[in-house]
């Protein structure tokens, strides 16, 4: 028995410290495999209908990775260009009603305008363009904060910002954005 313990100790000493395995990158999922693009306050995510979201891709990833992931879910960008907003230069790529915003080689924001279209982009909790004001938030999540601005009724919710069209509880979301954008 003592010989076995000495042998195990010698093997452990020769093995050296354990090496951390590099983390596997999240998979790039596709619309063809049943995934849809979903909104997130700190980036975007994908998910299959009725299931939780995975993978999540957060602001700060490279431009090429953000474009690859969104293209796999929405098809190629229809427009791209540059804009200067508030003294900063941002690049953009437009996928229908969704615009991805970049500063240099980093993805920094997204914006979404209506109408929702035939393949609407929504959150995991079904909040998107056209959602009624009364359906934003519930008892289980953060409540939205509404405020009047020169543009109309704006709100913040789950790290996202939005603008309502209409009045009162029947007002609907007309646009959403998160991160650094040019509106």
N, C-alpha and C positions, 0 to 999 in steps of 0.2 A: 504494500500500500504506500509506504513511504517513497519507494522508487517511482511509483506512478505520479505522485505529487511533485517530485523533483523534476521528472520528465516534462510535466505540464508547465511548470514554472520556467524551465529552460526554453520551451517552445514559445511561450508567451513573451519572454524577454527578447528572443530573436525576431519575433514578428514585428516589433516596433509599435509606434502609436497607430491607432486606427485612423484611416484616411477617409475624410468625408467624400462621398460620391457627389459629383456635380448634379445639381437639380436638373431634371428633365424639363425642357420647355413645355409650356401648355400646348396642346395640339391645335392646329389650325383646322377648324371645323367648317363645313360647307352647307349651303342651303340644300344641295342635292341629298345630303345625309339627314335632312329634316330639321336643321338648326335655323333659328331666326336671330337677327340682331336685336339686342335689347339695350335700353338706356340705363345708365348708371351715373350717379353724381360725380364720381372720380374717374370716369372713363366709359367703357362700353363692355358688354358681355354678350354671350350667346347662350341659347338654350333651346331645348325641344319643347313643343307645346305640352303643357301640363307638368313639366319637370322644372326643378330649380336650375339656375343659370350656372354654366361652366363651359368654357373657360372665361375668366375675367381678364380684360386687358385695360390697364390703368394709364392715365396720362403720364408722360415721361418716356414711354417706349419710343423706339426709333420710328421715323416717318415710314420707312420701308415695311416694318412689321405692322404698323397700324393699317397701312394701305393694303397689305397682303390679307390681313384678317377681315377687313370690311369688304374687300373685293370678293373674297370667297363666299361671303354671305349675301352681298347685294349686287354683284356684277361690277364692271369697270366704272370708274369715275367718268361723269359726263362733262365735267369742266374742271379746270385748275387755274390758279393764278396767284396774284399777290395783292394785298391791301395794306394800307397804312391807317391805323386806328390809334388815336390817343398818343401819337408820336412813336408808335412801335410798328414795325413791319411784320406782317404775318402772311404766310402762304396758306392756300386752301385747296382742297379737293372736294368736289361736290358729287354726291351720289343721290340724285333725285332731290328729295326734300331735305336730306341730311348733308351738312357741310362739316368736314374735318378741318381743324385749324392747326397749323404748325409754326413753331418759331425755330428757325434753323433746321436742324435734322431731328427735332423732337416734337412729338404730338402733344399739344397743350390744351385742346378743347374741341367741343362739338356744338353744333347748333342745328335745330330742326324747325322747319316752318311748314305751315299747312298749304293745301289740304292734306289729309292723312294719306291718300292714295290707296291703291289696291293691296299693297303689302305694307301696312303701317308699321312703324317702329315705335315700340312701347316699352315700359318698364316690366319687370317680372310681375308686378302687381297691376298691370294693364292700364297704367297712366300714360297718356300720349296726346297727340293733337286730337282735339275734339272731345276730350274727357270733360265732363261737367265739373264746375267748381266744387259742388257738393260731394263729389266722388274722389277728391284729392285728399289723401290721408284717411286714417281710421284710428280706432282706439289702440291698436297694436303697434303703431308706428308714430314717428315724429309728425306733429301737426304742421300744416303749412302756415306761413306768415304772409299775409296779404298787405299791400300798401299801394296807395294812389301815387302815380308819377305822371309826368307830362305825356308819357306814351299810353297811359291807361292803368288798369289794375295789374300790377306785377306781383309775383309771389316767389318764395323760396321753399324748397321741400326736398329732403333727402340729398342735399348737396347740389340740387339743380335749381335753375331759375326759370320763370315762365311769364308769359303775358296772356291775359284773358281777353276774349272778345265777347261783348254782350254785358249785361248787367245782372247783379244779384246771383242767386243760387243757380240760375240757368245759364250763366256765362260759361263759355267753353275755352279750353286751352287753345290758343292760336299759334304760339311758338314756345319752344323750350331751348335751354342752353346750359352748358356746364363748362368749367375751366375758363381758359382765356379765349375770347371770341371777339369778332368784329361785327357789331350789330348795326 
